[in-house]
Amino acid sequence: MKKFVVILFAVIVLLSAAACTRQQTQRSVETFELALITDLGTIDDKSFNQGSWEGLVKYARERNISHKYYQPAEQSDNAYLMTIDLAVRGGAKVVVTPGFLFEGSIFVAQDRYPNVNFILVDGVPNDGNWPNPVFRTGSNAVGVLYAEDQAGFLAGYAAVKDGYRRLGFVGGMAVPAVVRFGYGFVQGAEYAAQDLGLADGSVTVNYHYTGGFAATPEAQALSASWFNSGIEVIFACGGAVGNSVMAAAEQTGRRVIGVDVDQSGESPTVITSAMKGLQSSVYDCIADFYAGRFPGGETLVFKASNNGVGLPMNTSKFQTFRQADYDAIYRRLANLEIPRMDNLSDDGSPRVVPVRIVRVTEVR
């Protein structure tokens, strides 16, 4: 009997070990077809990472496709490439990278991993050799850009039509996308002022770049001083810089315009947001991959004419600016009835803005 018990125990141990080995093997070969690499923020940043991730997740869940996001250890091309390598070794067929900071790493990765497809959101692959970079988008990569000037235009137009006259723009780093947001915002304010027949100088815009994308005491203090001086609403365009502006607005009872995604849930002070179609553009590119028509080698531009930018009218807190007003100006923008806003200086910042009614003050 004792010998039987010993044998039975040995069999149980062997079976348990075999089961553990099978489980470990299953875990080791688990793969994720769709991958997203976050940039500086987190996956729930209410901005670029989250908007892009939601588009990926939406497609993956509809088709029951495995998916995962990865977060680099730091902001550098090497860290991004190491994380991309991790995603590829994890079975990724499509890698989504949200933000222009990935331009250099995707320039390298598209050659290093020819059997993987890359969706670079808000950028175009280049070697990073500024001021004369080499741009090249491989057949397994696509660059996705947005008409930020049009999104900013809609925000500025709506603000003035809704009755705001003292406006502010607080941008982050003066990269092209942020500059286009701000420039369009001023142009939209001017266009609305013309529609309303306002007098010259009756609308003002304080204009400033913080030089970064972090929430800082300095950005909050600047915003608070603007609000206390009479600025009614600030367009916060710089990632977490927006959190600083919102905090100042909550202290002073003023208003904020969000950016990139619908940020109405971030603060009760947000009256609207100048949105990019992050979720829909990522979703569409992934759908194209699985349909066998991945737009490799191309740079796609999402704008008003293809519903790539806009304001979230269902959550906006306007007093007099209505859906019909929005639809009317959106049609004019989409049909190119409003001149392009391209008067930028060599360093990407607005020149003396060609406006008559709006008075712009650049705050250094």
C-alpha positions in Angstrom: 0.0 0.0 0.0 2.8 2.4 0.9 4.5 1.7 -2.4 1.3 2.4 -4.3 0.9 5.7 -2.5 4.4 6.7 -3.5 3.8 5.8 -7.1 0.5 7.6 -7.2 2.2 10.7 -5.7 4.9 10.6 -8.3 2.3 10.4 -11.1 0.5 13.4 -9.7 3.7 15.4 -9.6 4.6 14.5 -13.1 1.1 15.4 -14.4 1.3 18.7 -12.6 4.7 19.5 -14.0 3.5 18.7 -17.5 0.5 20.9 -17.0 2.7 23.8 -15.8 5.1 23.2 -18.8 2.1 23.4 -21.2 0.9 26.6 -19.5 4.3 28.2 -19.6 4.7 27.2 -23.3 1.3 28.7 -24.1 2.3 31.9 -22.3 5.7 32.1 -24.1 4.1 31.9 -27.5 1.3 34.3 -26.8 1.3 37.0 -29.5 -0.3 40.3 -30.2 -1.0 41.2 -33.8 -1.8 44.9 -33.2 0.6 47.0 -31.1 0.8 50.7 -30.1 3.9 52.3 -28.7 3.1 55.3 -26.4 5.0 58.5 -26.6 5.7 60.7 -23.6 2.2 60.3 -22.1 0.2 57.4 -20.9 -2.5 55.3 -22.6 -5.2 57.3 -20.7 -3.8 60.8 -21.4 -7.1 62.0 -22.8 -5.0 63.1 -25.8 -2.8 61.5 -28.5 -2.0 58.1 -27.0 -5.6 57.5 -25.9 -7.2 58.7 -29.1 -4.9 56.4 -31.2 -5.3 53.5 -28.8 -9.1 53.7 -28.9 -9.0 53.4 -32.7 -6.8 50.3 -32.5 -8.9 48.7 -29.7 -12.2 49.4 -31.6 -11.0 47.5 -34.6 -9.4 44.7 -32.6 -12.4 44.0 -30.5 -14.8 44.1 -33.6 -12.6 41.4 -35.3 -11.3 39.6 -32.2 -7.7 40.4 -32.9 -5.0 40.3 -30.2 -3.6 43.7 -29.2 -1.3 45.3 -26.7 0.4 48.6 -26.0 4.0 49.2 -25.0 5.5 52.1 -23.1 9.2 53.1 -23.8 11.5 53.7 -20.8 12.4 57.2 -22.0 12.1 59.7 -24.8 14.7 58.8 -27.3 15.0 57.1 -30.7 16.9 54.2 -29.2 14.2 53.6 -26.5 11.5 53.8 -29.2 13.4 51.3 -31.4 13.9 48.9 -28.5 10.2 49.1 -27.7 9.3 48.6 -31.3 11.6 45.5 -31.4 9.8 44.2 -28.3 6.4 44.6 -30.1 7.7 42.9 -33.2 9.1 40.0 -31.2 5.7 39.8 -29.6 4.1 39.1 -32.9 3.0 42.5 -34.1 1.9 42.8 -37.7 0.9 46.4 -37.4 2.6 48.9 -35.1 0.9 52.3 -34.4 3.1 55.2 -33.1 1.3 58.3 -32.0 3.3 61.6 -32.4 6.0 63.3 -34.4 8.6 62.1 -31.9 8.6 58.7 -33.6 9.6 60.1 -37.0 13.2 59.1 -36.6 12.6 55.7 -35.1 10.1 54.8 -37.8 12.6 55.9 -40.5 14.9 53.2 -39.2 12.2 50.6 -38.2 10.6 50.5 -41.6 13.8 49.0 -43.1 14.7 46.9 -40.1 11.3 45.2 -40.1 10.2 44.9 -43.7 7.4 42.5 -42.8 5.8 44.7 -40.3 3.5 47.6 -41.2 3.8 51.0 -39.4 1.2 53.7 -38.9 3.0 57.0 -37.9 0.4 59.3 -36.5 1.1 63.1 -36.8 4.4 62.6 -38.6 6.3 61.5 -41.7 9.4 59.3 -41.4 12.7 61.2 -41.7 16.3 60.8 -40.6 16.1 63.7 -38.1 19.0 65.6 -39.7 17.5 69.0 -39.2 17.3 71.6 -40.7 17.7 69.4 -43.9 16.2 66.0 -43.1 15.8 63.2 -45.5 12.1 62.2 -45.8 11.3 58.7 -46.9 8.2 56.6 -46.3 8.6 52.9 -47.1 6.1 50.7 -48.7 5.3 49.2 -45.2 4.7 52.6 -43.5 2.2 55.4 -43.8 2.4 58.9 -42.4 -0.9 60.4 -41.0 -1.2 64.2 -40.8 -4.0 66.5 -39.9 -5.0 70.0 -40.9 -4.5 71.5 -37.5 -5.0 75.0 -39.0 -8.6 74.0 -39.9 -9.3 72.6 -36.5 -7.9 75.8 -34.9 -9.9 77.9 -37.3 -13.2 76.2 -36.2 -12.3 76.8 -32.5 -11.5 80.5 -33.0 -14.5 81.1 -35.2 -16.9 79.4 -32.7 -15.4 81.3 -29.8 -15.9 84.7 -31.3 -19.4 83.9 -32.7 -20.3 82.7 -29.2 -19.5 86.1 -27.8 -15.9 85.8 -26.5 -13.8 88.9 -27.4 -10.6 88.5 -25.3 -8.9 85.3 -26.3 -5.6 83.6 -25.4 -3.5 80.9 -27.1 -1.1 78.9 -24.9 0.9 76.4 -27.1 3.5 73.9 -26.0 6.6 73.5 -28.1 6.5 75.5 -31.3 6.5 72.5 -33.6 4.6 72.8 -36.9 1.4 71.1 -35.7 1.1 73.4 -32.6 1.9 76.5 -34.8 -0.8 75.5 -37.3 -3.3 75.2 -34.5 -2.5 78.6 -33.2 -2.4 80.3 -36.6 -5.7 78.8 -37.6 -7.2 79.9 -34.2 -6.4 83.5 -35.0 -7.7 83.3 -38.5 -11.0 81.8 -37.3 -11.4 84.6 -34.8 -10.8 87.1 -37.6 -13.2 85.4 -40.0 -16.0 85.4 -37.3 -15.3 89.0 -36.5 -15.7 89.9 -40.2 -19.0 87.9 -40.3 -20.3 89.9 -37.3 -19.1 93.2 -38.6 -17.1 94.0 -35.5 -14.9 97.1 -35.2 -11.1 96.9 -35.7 -9.3 95.8 -32.5 -12.5 94.7 -30.8 -11.1 91.1 -30.5 -7.7 90.5 -28.9 -5.5 87.4 -28.7 -2.6 86.9 -26.3 -0.2 84.4 -27.9 2.5 82.3 -26.2 4.5 79.1 -26.5 5.7 77.4 -23.3 8.5 75.5 -25.0 7.4 72.1 -23.8 4.5 69.7 -23.3 4.5 69.3 -19.5 2.1 70.7 -16.9 4.2 73.3 -15.0 3.6 75.9 -12.3 4.9 78.5 -14.8 2.2 77.7 -17.4 -0.5 77.8 -14.7 0.7 81.1 -13.3 0.8 82.6 -16.8 -2.7 81.4 -17.6 -4.0 82.7 -14.2 -2.4 86.1 -14.8 -4.1 86.3 -18.3 -7.5 85.3 -16.8 -7.1 87.8 -14.0 -6.3 90.5 -16.6 -9.6 89.8 -18.4 -8.8 87.0 -20.9 -12.1 85.1 -21.2 -11.0 81.9 -22.8 -7.6 80.2 -23.6 -7.0 77.7 -26.4 -4.6 75.3 -24.6 -2.6 73.5 -27.2 0.3 71.5 -25.8 -0.5 68.1 -24.2 -0.3 68.4 -20.5 0.1 72.1 -20.7 -3.7 72.0 -21.0 -3.9 70.7 -17.5 -2.1 73.8 -16.2 -4.5 76.1 -18.2 -7.5 74.2 -16.9 -6.3 74.5 -13.3 -6.0 78.3 -13.7 -9.4 78.5 -15.3 -11.0 76.6 -12.4 -9.4 79.0 -10.0 -10.6 82.1 -11.8 -13.9 81.0 -13.2 -12.8 81.3 -16.9 -13.0 79.0 -19.9 -10.7 76.7 -21.9 -10.7 75.2 -25.4 -9.2 71.7 -25.5 -7.1 70.1 -28.2 -6.6 66.9 -30.2 -9.6 65.0 -28.6 -12.8 65.9 -26.8 -11.4 67.1 -23.5 -14.8 68.1 -22.0 -14.4 65.4 -19.4 -11.1 66.8 -18.2 -12.6 70.0 -16.6 -15.9 71.8 -16.4 -14.1 74.8 -17.8 -13.7 73.3 -21.3 -16.2 74.8 -23.7 -15.1 72.8 -26.8 -12.1 71.1 -28.3 -10.2 71.5 -31.6 -10.1 67.8 -32.5 -8.1 65.6 -34.8 -9.8 62.4 -36.0 -7.2 60.2 -34.2 -9.5 57.3 -33.5 -11.1 57.2 -36.9 -7.8 57.6 -38.8 -6.0 54.8 -36.9 -9.1 52.6 -37.3 -9.3 53.2 -41.0 -5.5 52.5 -41.6 -5.8 49.2 -39.7 -8.9 48.3 -41.6 -7.0 49.0 -44.9 -4.2 46.7 -43.8 -6.6 43.8 -43.2 -8.4 44.5 -46.4 -5.2 44.2 -48.4 -5.0 47.9 -49.4 -2.6 49.3 -46.8 -1.5 52.8 -48.1 2.2 52.1 -47.7 4.5 54.8 -48.9 1.8 57.5 -48.7 1.2 60.5 -46.4 -2.5 60.8 -45.6 -3.9 64.2 -44.6 -7.1 64.3 -42.6 -9.0 67.6 -42.9 -12.5 69.1 -43.1 -13.1 67.7 -46.6 -12.8 64.1 -45.3 -14.1 64.8 -41.8 -10.7 64.5 -40.3 -10.9 67.5 -37.9 -13.8 69.2 -36.1 -15.4 70.4 -32.8 -17.4 68.0 -30.6 -20.7 69.9 -30.8 -22.6 67.3 -28.7 -20.5 68.1 -25.6 -19.6 71.8 -26.4 -20.8 74.4 -23.9 -21.7 77.3 -26.3 -24.3 79.9 -25.4 -25.3 81.1 -28.9 -23.2 79.2 -31.4 -25.5 76.4 -32.7 -25.2 73.2 -34.7 -26.5 75.0 -37.8 -23.8 77.7 -37.4 -21.2 75.0 -37.1 -22.5 73.0 -40.1 -22.4 76.2 -42.3 -18.8 77.2 -41.5 -17.7 73.6 -41.7 -19.1 73.3 -45.3 -17.3 76.5 -46.3 -14.1 75.1 -44.9 -14.5 71.7 -46.5 -15.4 73.2 -49.9 -12.2 75.5 -49.8 -14.4 78.6 -49.8 -12.0 80.0 -47.1 -8.4 80.8 -48.2 -5.7 78.5 -46.9 -3.8 79.8 -43.8 -0.2 79.4 -44.9 1.5 82.7 -43.9 4.2 81.1 -41.7 7.7 82.3 -41.1 10.9 80.2 -41.7 11.0 79.0 -38.1 7.3 77.9 -38.2 5.9 80.7 -36.1 3.2 83.1 -37.4 4.4 86.2 -39.2 2.5 89.5 -38.5 -0.8 87.8 -38.8 -2.8 89.2 -41.8 -5.8 90.3 -39.8 -7.6 93.6 -39.6 -10.1 93.3 -36.7 -8.3 90.9 -34.3 -5.3 92.4 -32.4 -2.6 89.8 -31.6 -0.1 90.2 -28.9 2.8 87.7 -28.8 3.8 87.2 -25.1 7.5 86.2 -24.8 
